[in-house]
Amino acid sequence: MLKINDIQINKIKLEARNLLVKLEDNKVHPELYTFFKKRLKTYKFYINREYALKSEMEYEESSQRLSIVINIIIPEYLIPKDPEKATETIMDPIDVFQKFYEVETLIYKRNHQKISIF
């Protein structure tokens, strides 16, 4: 299960906010890691195209631990003045990433299940 280890939000001058999110999943098979590494490149299509995105992944095969760092830069003019709506705007790419990860994991599992005739 994917869990958030850390979230950092920093203002970059007056133009943007940098959202750095560290996530981790345990018990990830090497094949799932390879599958997700390829699919991670498509995540940028699920968020606002005005956001800048960088991501990094590390995998420890012995512990089957997957670490993911996503760095999203959100232009300041896209962040509402209302604090509650601003929080929603900032949290949205994180929520989308978690759903993206869950769906990709389900796709992998569905495509790699052993099918039995009996």
The first five atom37 places (N, CA, C, CB, O) and aatype in JSON, in Angstrom:
{
  "aatype": [12, 10, 11, 9, 2, 3, 9, 5, 9, 2, 11, 9, 11, 10, 6, 0, 1, 2, 10, 10, 19, 11, 10, 6, 3, 2, 11, 19, 8, 14, 6, 10, 18, 16, 13, 13, 11, 11, 1, 10, 11, 16, 18, 11, 13, 18, 9, 2, 1, 6, 18, 0, 10, 11, 15, 6, 12, 6, 18, 6, 6, 15, 15, 5, 1, 10, 15, 9, 19, 9, 2, 9, 9, 9, 14, 6, 18, 10, 9, 14, 11, 3, 14, 6, 11, 0, 16, 6, 16, 9, 12, 3, 14, 9, 3, 19, 13, 5, 11, 13, 18, 6, 19, 6, 16, 10, 9, 18, 11, 1, 2, 8, 5, 11, 9, 15, 9, 13],
  "atom_mask": [
    [1, 1, 1, 1, 1],
    [1, 1, 1, 1, 1],
    [1, 1, 1, 1, 1],
    [1, 1, 1, 1, 1],
    [1, 1, 1, 1, 1],
    [1, 1, 1, 1, 1],
    [1, 1, 1, 1, 1],
    [1, 1, 1, 1, 1],
    [1, 1, 1, 1, 1],
    [1, 1, 1, 1, 1],
    [1, 1, 1, 1, 1],
    [1, 1, 1, 1, 1],
    [1, 1, 1, 1, 1],
    [1, 1, 1, 1, 1],
    [1, 1, 1, 1, 1],
    [1, 1, 1, 1, 1],
    [1, 1, 1, 1, 1],
    [1, 1, 1, 1, 1],
    [1, 1, 1, 1, 1],
    [1, 1, 1, 1, 1],
    [1, 1, 1, 1, 1],
    [1, 1, 1, 1, 1],
    [1, 1, 1, 1, 1],
    [1, 1, 1, 1, 1],
    [1, 1, 1, 1, 1],
    [1, 1, 1, 1, 1],
    [1, 1, 1, 1, 1],
    [1, 1, 1, 1, 1],
    [1, 1, 1, 1, 1],
    [1, 1, 1, 1, 1],
    [1, 1, 1, 1, 1],
    [1, 1, 1, 1, 1],
    [1, 1, 1, 1, 1],
    [1, 1, 1, 1, 1],
    [1, 1, 1, 1, 1],
    [1, 1, 1, 1, 1],
    [1, 1, 1, 1, 1],
    [1, 1, 1, 1, 1],
    [1, 1, 1, 1, 1],
    [1, 1, 1, 1, 1],
    [1, 1, 1, 1, 1],
    [1, 1, 1, 1, 1],
    [1, 1, 1, 1, 1],
    [1, 1, 1, 1, 1],
    [1, 1, 1, 1, 1],
    [1, 1, 1, 1, 1],
    [1, 1, 1, 1, 1],
    [1, 1, 1, 1, 1],
    [1, 1, 1, 1, 1],
    [1, 1, 1, 1, 1],
    [1, 1, 1, 1, 1],
    [1, 1, 1, 1, 1],
    [1, 1, 1, 1, 1],
    [1, 1, 1, 1, 1],
    [1, 1, 1, 1, 1],
    [1, 1, 1, 1, 1],
    [1, 1, 1, 1, 1],
    [1, 1, 1, 1, 1],
    [1, 1, 1, 1, 1],
    [1, 1, 1, 1, 1],
    [1, 1, 1, 1, 1],
    [1, 1, 1, 1, 1],
    [1, 1, 1, 1, 1],
    [1, 1, 1, 1, 1],
    [1, 1, 1, 1, 1],
    [1, 1, 1, 1, 1],
    [1, 1, 1, 1, 1],
    [1, 1, 1, 1, 1],
    [1, 1, 1, 1, 1],
    [1, 1, 1, 1, 1],
    [1, 1, 1, 1, 1],
    [1, 1, 1, 1, 1],
    [1, 1, 1, 1, 1],
    [1, 1, 1, 1, 1],
    [1, 1, 1, 1, 1],
    [1, 1, 1, 1, 1],
    [1, 1, 1, 1, 1],
    [1, 1, 1, 1, 1],
    [1, 1, 1, 1, 1],
    [1, 1, 1, 1, 1],
    [1, 1, 1, 1, 1],
    [1, 1, 1, 1, 1],
    [1, 1, 1, 1, 1],
    [1, 1, 1, 1, 1],
    [1, 1, 1, 1, 1],
    [1, 1, 1, 1, 1],
    [1, 1, 1, 1, 1],
    [1, 1, 1, 1, 1],
    [1, 1, 1, 1, 1],
    [1, 1, 1, 1, 1],
    [1, 1, 1, 1, 1],
    [1, 1, 1, 1, 1],
    [1, 1, 1, 1, 1],
    [1, 1, 1, 1, 1],
    [1, 1, 1, 1, 1],
    [1, 1, 1, 1, 1],
    [1, 1, 1, 1, 1],
    [1, 1, 1, 1, 1],
    [1, 1, 1, 1, 1],
    [1, 1, 1, 1, 1],
    [1, 1, 1, 1, 1],
    [1, 1, 1, 1, 1],
    [1, 1, 1, 1, 1],
    [1, 1, 1, 1, 1],
    [1, 1, 1, 1, 1],
    [1, 1, 1, 1, 1],
    [1, 1, 1, 1, 1],
    [1, 1, 1, 1, 1],
    [1, 1, 1, 1, 1],
    [1, 1, 1, 1, 1],
    [1, 1, 1, 1, 1],
    [1, 1, 1, 1, 1],
    [1, 1, 1, 1, 1],
    [1, 1, 1, 1, 1],
    [1, 1, 1, 1, 1],
    [1, 1, 1, 1, 1],
    [1, 1, 1, 1, 1],
    [1, 1, 1, 1, 1]
  ],
  "atom_positions": [
    [[0.84, -1.19, 0.0], [0.0, 0.0, 0.0], [0.88, 1.24, 0.0], [-0.96, 0.0, 1.22], [1.86, 1.34, 0.75]],
    [[0.53, 2.17, -0.83], [1.29, 3.4, -0.96], [0.97, 4.33, 0.2], [0.98, 4.1, -2.3], [-0.19, 4.58, 0.53]],
    [[2.03, 4.84, 0.83], [1.81, 5.79, 1.93], [2.69, 7.01, 1.72], [2.1, 5.13, 3.31], [3.77, 6.94, 1.14]],
    [[2.2, 8.12, 2.21], [2.94, 9.37, 2.12], [3.87, 9.47, 3.31], [1.98, 10.59, 2.06], [3.43, 9.37, 4.46]],
    [[5.15, 9.67, 3.05], [6.13, 9.82, 4.12], [6.38, 11.28, 4.47], [7.43, 9.16, 3.72], [6.67, 11.62, 5.62]],
    [[6.28, 12.15, 3.46], [6.61, 13.56, 3.69], [6.0, 14.42, 2.6], [8.15, 13.76, 3.75], [5.94, 14.02, 1.44]],
    [[5.55, 15.62, 2.99], [5.09, 16.62, 2.03], [5.74, 17.94, 2.43], [3.52, 16.74, 2.02], [5.69, 18.35, 3.58]],
    [[6.33, 18.58, 1.45], [6.92, 19.9, 1.67], [6.38, 20.85, 0.62], [8.5, 19.85, 1.63], [6.34, 20.53, -0.57]],
    [[5.96, 22.02, 1.07], [5.46, 23.05, 0.15], [6.29, 24.3, 0.37], [3.92, 23.33, 0.37], [6.34, 24.84, 1.48]],
    [[6.93, 24.74, -0.68], [7.78, 25.93, -0.6], [7.38, 26.91, -1.68], [9.28, 25.56, -0.72], [7.06, 26.52, -2.81]],
    [[7.41, 28.17, -1.34], [7.12, 29.2, -2.32], [8.41, 29.51, -3.08], [6.54, 30.5, -1.63], [9.48, 29.68, -2.48]],
    [[8.3, 29.58, -4.4], [9.44, 29.92, -5.25], [9.22, 31.37, -5.68], [9.57, 28.95, -6.5], [8.43, 31.66, -6.58]],
    [[9.93, 32.26, -5.01], [9.75, 33.7, -5.25], [8.26, 34.02, -5.22], [10.37, 34.13, -6.62], [7.56, 33.56, -4.31]],
    [[7.77, 34.78, -6.17], [6.34, 35.1, -6.22], [5.61, 34.34, -7.3], [6.16, 36.58, -6.43], [4.39, 34.47, -7.44]],
    [[6.35, 33.54, -8.08], [5.76, 32.91, -9.26], [5.08, 31.57, -9.03], [6.8, 32.75, -10.26], [4.12, 31.25, -9.73]],
    [[5.57, 30.78, -8.09], [5.07, 29.4, -8.0], [5.29, 28.81, -6.61], [5.76, 28.53, -9.04], [5.97, 29.38, -5.75]],
    [[4.68, 27.66, -6.43], [4.92, 26.85, -5.22], [5.45, 25.49, -5.65], [3.6, 26.69, -4.38], [4.99, 24.88, -6.61]],
    [[6.43, 25.06, -4.9], [7.06, 23.77, -5.15], [6.46, 22.76, -4.17], [8.62, 23.86, -5.0], [6.54, 22.95, -2.95]],
    [[5.88, 21.71, -4.7], [5.27, 20.66, -3.9], [6.14, 19.41, -4.04], [3.79, 20.38, -4.35], [6.22, 18.82, -5.11]],
    [[6.79, 19.03, -2.94], [7.65, 17.86, -2.93], [6.99, 16.78, -2.07], [9.08, 18.21, -2.39], [6.73, 17.0, -0.88]],
    [[6.72, 15.63, -2.66], [6.02, 14.55, -1.97], [6.87, 13.29, -2.03], [4.61, 14.3, -2.59], [7.32, 12.87, -3.1]],
    [[7.07, 12.69, -0.85], [7.81, 11.44, -0.76], [6.83, 10.34, -0.38], [8.99, 11.53, 0.27], [6.1, 10.45, 0.61]],
    [[6.82, 9.29, -1.18], [5.9, 8.18, -0.97], [6.66, 6.87, -0.91], [4.84, 8.13, -2.08], [7.81, 6.78, -1.36]],
    [[6.01, 5.86, -0.36], [6.67, 4.56, -0.22], [5.63, 3.44, -0.28], [7.48, 4.48, 1.1], [4.5, 3.59, 0.19]],
    [[6.05, 2.34, -0.86], [5.23, 1.13, -0.86], [6.14, -0.04, -0.55], [4.5, 0.93, -2.23], [7.26, -0.12, -1.04]],
    [[5.64, -0.94, 0.27], [6.39, -2.15, 0.64], [5.78, -3.35, -0.05], [6.39, -2.35, 2.19], [4.62, -3.32, -0.46]],
    [[6.55, -4.37, -0.19], [6.13, -5.62, -0.82], [5.79, -5.43, -2.29], [4.93, -6.2, -0.08], [4.76, -5.92, -2.77]],
    [[6.64, -4.73, -3.01], [6.48, -4.5, -4.44], [7.38, -5.48, -5.18], [6.81, -3.01, -4.84], [8.6, -5.47, -5.0]],
    [[6.79, -6.33, -5.99], [7.56, -7.29, -6.77], [8.4, -6.56, -7.81], [6.63, -8.33, -7.44], [7.99, -5.5, -8.3]],
    [[9.56, -7.1, -8.17], [10.41, -6.45, -9.18], [9.69, -6.19, -10.5], [11.63, -7.31, -9.43], [9.93, -5.18, -11.16]],
    [[8.8, -7.11, -10.88], [8.07, -6.93, -12.14], [7.11, -5.75, -12.06], [7.3, -8.21, -12.49], [6.94, -5.01, -13.03]],
    [[6.47, -5.58, -10.9], [5.57, -4.44, -10.71], [6.36, -3.14, -10.74], [4.79, -4.58, -9.38], [5.9, -2.15, -11.3]],
    [[7.52, -3.14, -10.13], [8.39, -1.96, -10.16], [8.72, -1.58, -11.61], [9.69, -2.21, -9.37], [8.61, -0.42, -11.98]],
    [[9.13, -2.55, -12.4], [9.48, -2.31, -13.8], [8.27, -1.78, -14.57], [10.02, -3.6, -14.46], [8.38, -0.84, -15.35]],
    [[7.12, -2.39, -14.34], [5.88, -1.96, -15.0], [5.55, -0.52, -14.61], [4.71, -2.89, -14.62], [5.25, 0.31, -15.47]],
    [[5.61, -0.22, -13.31], [5.23, 1.11, -12.85], [6.24, 2.17, -13.29], [5.1, 1.12, -11.33], [5.87, 3.31, -13.57]],
    [[7.49, 1.81, -13.36], [8.51, 2.75, -13.8], [8.2, 3.25, -15.21], [9.92, 2.09, -13.76], [8.37, 4.44, -15.51]],
    [[7.75, 2.35, -16.06], [7.37, 2.73, -17.43], [6.1, 3.59, -17.42], [7.15, 1.48, -18.3], [5.99, 4.56, -18.17]],
    [[5.15, 3.23, -16.58], [3.86, 3.92, -16.54], [3.94, 5.29, -15.87], [2.85, 3.06, -15.82], [3.1, 6.16, -16.14]],
    [[4.92, 5.49, -15.01], [5.05, 6.76, -14.3], [5.18, 7.94, -15.27], [6.25, 6.71, -13.37], [4.76, 9.05, -14.96]],
    [[5.75, 7.68, -16.42], [5.92, 8.74, -17.41], [4.58, 9.29, -17.89], [6.71, 8.21, -18.6], [4.53, 10.42, -18.38]],
    [[3.51, 8.53, -17.76], [2.2, 8.99, -18.22], [1.46, 9.8, -17.16], [1.35, 7.82, -18.63], [0.42, 10.39, -17.46]],
    [[1.96, 9.84, -15.94], [1.26, 10.57, -14.87], [1.07, 12.04, -15.21], [2.05, 10.44, -13.56], [0.06, 12.63, -14.82]],
    [[2.0, 12.64, -15.93], [1.91, 14.07, -16.25], [0.64, 14.39, -17.04], [3.14, 14.51, -17.04], [0.19, 15.53, -17.03]],
    [[0.06, 13.39, -17.72], [-1.16, 13.61, -18.48], [-2.41, 13.7, -17.6], [-1.33, 12.51, -19.5], [-3.48, 14.07, -18.07]],
    [[-2.27, 13.37, -16.33], [-3.4, 13.36, -15.41], [-3.48, 14.63, -14.55], [-3.31, 12.15, -14.52], [-4.45, 14.83, -13.82]],
    [[-2.48, 15.47, -14.65], [-2.48, 16.7, -13.86], [-2.52, 17.9, -14.81], [-1.24, 16.76, -12.92], [-2.33, 17.77, -16.02]],
    [[-2.75, 19.05, -14.25], [-2.82, 20.29, -15.02], [-1.54, 20.44, -15.86], [-3.0, 21.52, -14.09], [-0.43, 20.3, -15.33]],
    [[-1.68, 20.7, -17.12], [-0.51, 20.76, -18.0], [0.36, 21.98, -17.74], [-0.94, 20.76, -19.45], [1.47, 22.07, -18.25]],
    [[-0.13, 22.93, -16.94], [0.68, 24.09, -16.58], [1.62, 23.78, -15.41], [-0.21, 25.27, -16.23], [2.49, 24.6, -15.08]],
    [[1.45, 22.63, -14.78], [2.33, 22.23, -13.69], [3.61, 21.64, -14.29], [1.63, 21.21, -12.75], [3.58, 20.96, -15.32]],
    [[4.73, 21.9, -13.63], [5.98, 21.25, -14.0], [6.14, 20.03, -13.09], [7.22, 22.23, -13.88], [5.87, 20.11, -11.89]],
    [[6.57, 18.93, -13.65], [6.64, 17.68, -12.89], [7.99, 17.01, -13.09], [5.52, 16.73, -13.3], [8.49, 16.89, -14.21]],
    [[8.56, 16.57, -11.98], [9.74, 15.7, -12.0], [9.45, 14.57, -11.03], [11.07, 16.49, -11.61], [8.79, 14.76, -10.01]],
    [[9.95, 13.4, -11.35], [9.75, 12.27, -10.44], [11.0, 11.41, -10.41], [8.53, 11.42, -10.88], [11.77, 11.34, -11.37]],
    [[11.18, 10.76, -9.28], [12.3, 9.83, -9.09], [11.77, 8.59, -8.38], [13.46, 10.49, -8.27], [10.86, 8.67, -7.55]],
    [[12.36, 7.46, -8.72], [12.0, 6.22, -8.05], [13.25, 5.49, -7.64], [11.12, 5.34, -8.95], [14.26, 5.49, -8.35]],
    [[13.18, 4.86, -6.49], [14.24, 3.96, -6.03], [13.58, 2.67, -5.59], [15.07, 4.6, -4.86], [12.5, 2.67, -5.01]],
    [[14.25, 1.58, -5.89], [13.71, 0.28, -5.54], [14.78, -0.56, -4.87], [13.16, -0.44, -6.79], [15.89, -0.71, -5.38]],
    [[14.44, -1.1, -3.72], [15.32, -2.01, -3.0], [14.75, -3.41, -3.16], [15.47, -1.62, -1.48], [13.75, -3.77, -2.53]],
    [[15.4, -4.18, -4.0], [14.87, -5.51, -4.32], [14.85, -6.44, -3.11], [15.69, -6.13, -5.42], [13.93, -7.24, -2.96]],
    [[15.86, -6.35, -2.25], [15.92, -7.25, -1.09], [14.74, -7.04, -0.14], [17.23, -7.05, -0.34], [14.22, -8.01, 0.41]],
    [[14.33, -5.81, 0.06], [13.2, -5.53, 0.96], [11.9, -5.32, 0.19], [13.5, -4.31, 1.81], [10.83, -5.19, 0.8]],
    [[11.99, -5.29, -1.14], [10.85, -5.02, -2.02], [10.18, -3.68, -1.69], [9.82, -6.16, -1.92], [8.95, -3.55, -1.73]],
    [[11.01, -2.7, -1.37], [10.51, -1.38, -1.01], [10.7, -0.42, -2.17], [11.21, -0.84, 0.26], [11.8, -0.29, -2.73]],
    [[9.62, 0.25, -2.53], [9.63, 1.23, -3.6], [9.47, 2.62, -2.99], [8.51, 0.94, -4.63], [8.52, 2.88, -2.25]],
    [[10.41, 3.5, -3.31], [10.33, 4.89, -2.86], [10.13, 5.78, -4.08], [11.62, 5.31, -2.07], [10.81, 5.64, -5.09]],
    [[9.18, 6.69, -3.96], [8.86, 7.59, -5.06], [8.89, 9.02, -4.54], [7.46, 7.25, -5.68], [8.36, 9.31, -3.47]],
    [[9.53, 9.89, -5.29], [9.54, 11.31, -4.98], [8.95, 12.03, -6.18], [10.99, 11.83, -4.63], [9.45, 11.9, -7.3]],
    [[7.89, 12.79, -5.94], [7.35, 13.61, -7.02], [7.5, 15.07, -6.62], [5.85, 13.26, -7.31], [7.24, 15.47, -5.49]],
    [[7.94, 15.84, -7.58], [8.17, 17.26, -7.36], [7.3, 18.0, -8.39], [9.71, 17.64, -7.5], [7.51, 17.87, -9.6]],
    [[6.34, 18.76, -7.9], [5.41, 19.45, -8.77], [5.51, 20.95, -8.49], [3.95, 18.94, -8.57], [5.42, 21.39, -7.34]],
    [[5.68, 21.71, -9.55], [5.71, 23.16, -9.41], [4.39, 23.7, -9.95], [6.94, 23.79, -10.17], [4.04, 23.5, -11.11]],
    [[3.67, 24.4, -9.07], [2.35, 24.94, -9.41], [2.48, 26.46, -9.53], [1.27, 24.55, -8.34], [2.87, 27.12, -8.57]],
    [[2.15, 27.02, -10.71], [2.2, 28.47, -10.84], [1.28, 29.15, -9.82], [1.81, 28.88, -12.27], [0.16, 28.7, -9.59]],
    [[1.75, 30.2, -9.24], [1.02, 30.89, -8.18], [-0.36, 31.38, -8.64], [1.83, 32.07, -7.68], [-1.3, 31.37, -7.85]],
    [[-0.48, 31.8, -9.89], [-1.77, 32.32, -10.35], [-2.86, 31.24, -10.42], [-1.61, 32.96, -11.72], [-4.04, 31.56, -10.55]],
    [[-2.47, 29.96, -10.34], [-3.45, 28.87, -10.33], [-3.93, 28.52, -8.92], [-2.86, 27.64, -10.98], [-4.85, 27.72, -8.76]],
    [[-3.31, 29.12, -7.92], [-3.67, 28.81, -6.53], [-4.64, 29.88, -6.03], [-2.39, 28.75, -5.62], [-4.3, 31.06, -5.99]],
    [[-5.84, 29.47, -5.65], [-6.85, 30.42, -5.18], [-6.4, 31.16, -3.91], [-8.16, 29.69, -4.91], [-5.56, 30.68, -3.16]],
    [[-6.96, 32.31, -3.7], [-6.66, 33.12, -2.51], [-7.29, 32.51, -1.26], [-7.16, 34.57, -2.69], [-6.74, 32.62, -0.16]],
    [[-8.44, 31.88, -1.43], [-9.13, 31.24, -0.31], [-8.27, 30.09, 0.21], [-10.55, 30.74, -0.74], [-7.95, 29.18, -0.56]],
    [[-7.9, 30.1, 1.5], [-7.0, 29.06, 2.03], [-7.52, 27.63, 1.85], [-6.77, 29.31, 3.49], [-6.74, 26.71, 1.58]],
    [[-8.82, 27.44, 2.01], [-9.38, 26.09, 1.87], [-9.28, 25.6, 0.42], [-10.86, 26.08, 2.33], [-8.91, 24.45, 0.17]],
    [[-9.6, 26.48, -0.52], [-9.5, 26.11, -1.93], [-8.04, 25.97, -2.37], [-10.2, 27.15, -2.81], [-7.71, 25.14, -3.22]],
    [[-7.17, 26.77, -1.77], [-5.73, 26.65, -2.08], [-5.21, 25.29, -1.63], [-4.93, 27.79, -1.38], [-4.44, 24.65, -2.35]],
    [[-5.64, 24.85, -0.46], [-5.23, 23.53, 0.03], [-5.73, 22.44, -0.9], [-5.77, 23.3, 1.46], [-5.0, 21.49, -1.2]],
    [[-6.97, 22.55, -1.36], [-7.51, 21.57, -2.31], [-6.68, 21.53, -3.6], [-8.98, 21.91, -2.64], [-6.38, 20.46, -4.12]],
    [[-6.33, 22.72, -4.1], [-5.53, 22.8, -5.33], [-4.17, 22.14, -5.15], [-5.35, 24.27, -5.76], [-3.69, 21.43, -6.04]],
    [[-3.56, 22.36, -4.01], [-2.23, 21.8, -3.75], [-2.31, 20.29, -3.51], [-1.59, 22.49, -2.54], [-1.42, 19.55, -3.93]],
    [[-3.37, 19.83, -2.85], [-3.5, 18.41, -2.54], [-4.0, 17.58, -3.72], [-4.43, 18.23, -1.37], [-3.8, 16.36, -3.75]],
    [[-4.63, 18.22, -4.69], [-5.2, 17.49, -5.82], [-4.18, 16.62, -6.56], [-5.82, 18.46, -6.78], [-4.48, 15.45, -6.81]],
    [[-2.99, 17.13, -6.93], [-2.05, 16.25, -7.64], [-1.58, 15.06, -6.8], [-0.84, 17.05, -8.09], [-1.22, 14.02, -7.35]],
    [[-1.59, 15.22, -5.48], [-1.21, 14.1, -4.61], [-2.3, 13.04, -4.64], [-0.96, 14.58, -3.16], [-2.01, 11.85, -4.77]],
    [[-3.55, 13.48, -4.51], [-4.67, 12.54, -4.58], [-4.72, 11.82, -5.92], [-6.0, 13.28, -4.33], [-4.95, 10.62, -5.98]],
    [[-4.49, 12.58, -6.98], [-4.5, 12.0, -8.32], [-3.38, 10.97, -8.45], [-4.36, 13.1, -9.4], [-3.57, 9.91, -9.04]],
    [[-2.21, 11.27, -7.9], [-1.1, 10.32, -7.97], [-1.43, 9.03, -7.22], [0.18, 10.95, -7.39], [-1.15, 7.94, -7.72]],
    [[-2.03, 9.16, -6.04], [-2.37, 7.95, -5.29], [-3.37, 7.09, -6.06], [-2.95, 8.33, -3.92], [-3.24, 5.87, -6.1]],
    [[-4.37, 7.72, -6.67], [-5.33, 6.96, -7.48], [-4.65, 6.36, -8.71], [-6.51, 7.88, -7.93], [-4.9, 5.21, -9.06]],
    [[-3.78, 7.13, -9.33], [-3.02, 6.65, -10.49], [-2.22, 5.39, -10.1], [-2.06, 7.76, -11.01], [-2.23, 4.4, -10.83]],
    [[-1.55, 5.44, -8.98], [-0.75, 4.31, -8.51], [-1.63, 3.09, -8.26], [0.02, 4.69, -7.23], [-1.29, 1.97, -8.65]],
    [[-2.76, 3.3, -7.6], [-3.67, 2.19, -7.31], [-4.19, 1.55, -8.59], [-4.85, 2.69, -6.46], [-4.21, 0.32, -8.72]],
    [[-4.6, 2.37, -9.54], [-5.13, 1.86, -10.8], [-4.04, 1.11, -11.58], [-5.7, 3.0, -11.66], [-4.29, 0.03, -12.11]],
    [[-2.86, 1.68, -11.65], [-1.77, 1.01, -12.38], [-1.41, -0.32, -11.72], [-0.53, 1.93, -12.44], [-1.11, -1.29, -12.41]],
    [[-1.44, -0.37, -10.41], [-1.17, -1.61, -9.69], [-2.24, -2.65, -10.0], [-1.09, -1.36, -8.17], [-1.93, -3.82, -10.21]],
    [[-3.51, -2.22, -10.02], [-4.6, -3.14, -10.37], [-4.48, -3.63, -11.81], [-5.96, -2.45, -10.17], [-4.71, -4.81, -12.08]],
    [[-4.11, -2.75, -12.71], [-3.92, -3.15, -14.12], [-2.81, -4.21, -14.21], [-3.56, -1.91, -15.0], [-2.96, -5.22, -14.9]],
    [[-1.72, -3.96, -13.51], [-0.62, -4.93, -13.52], [-1.09, -6.29, -12.98], [0.57, -4.4, -12.68], [-0.84, -7.32, -13.59]],
    [[-1.76, -6.26, -11.85], [-2.2, -7.52, -11.22], [-3.19, -8.25, -12.12], [-2.83, -7.25, -9.85], [-3.12, -9.48, -12.26]],
    [[-4.1, -7.52, -12.71], [-5.09, -8.15, -13.59], [-4.43, -8.79, -14.81], [-6.14, -7.13, -14.05], [-4.81, -9.88, -15.23]],
    [[-3.45, -8.11, -15.36], [-2.77, -8.62, -16.56], [-1.79, -9.74, -16.26], [-2.06, -7.51, -17.25], [-1.37, -10.45, -17.18]],
    [[-1.4, -9.91, -15.01], [-0.4, -10.92, -14.68], [-0.93, -12.02, -13.75], [0.78, -10.26, -14.04], [-0.14, -12.79, -13.2]],
    [[-2.23, -12.09, -13.59], [-2.79, -13.16, -12.79], [-2.67, -14.47, -13.57], [-4.27, -12.87, -12.43], [-2.78, -14.5, -14.8]],
    [[-2.45, -15.52, -12.83], [-2.41, -16.84, -13.45], [-3.84, -17.3, -13.66], [-1.6, -17.87, -12.57], [-4.65, -17.32, -12.73]],
    [[-4.14, -17.65, -14.87], [-5.49, -18.09, -15.2], [-5.52, -19.61, -15.19], [-5.95, -17.52, -16.59], [-4.74, -20.28, -15.86]],
    [[-6.45, -20.12, -14.42], [-6.58, -21.57, -14.28], [-7.81, -22.05, -15.05], [-6.67, -21.97, -12.79], [-8.87, -21.43, -14.99]],
    [[-7.67, -23.15, -15.76], [-8.8, -23.72, -16.5], [-9.71, -24.48, -15.54], [-8.3, -24.65, -17.63], [-10.93, -24.5, -15.74]],
    [[-9.16, -25.09, -14.53], [-9.96, -25.88, -13.59], [-10.13, -25.18, -12.3], [-9.35, -27.21, -13.36], [-10.78, -25.71, -11.4]]
  ]
}
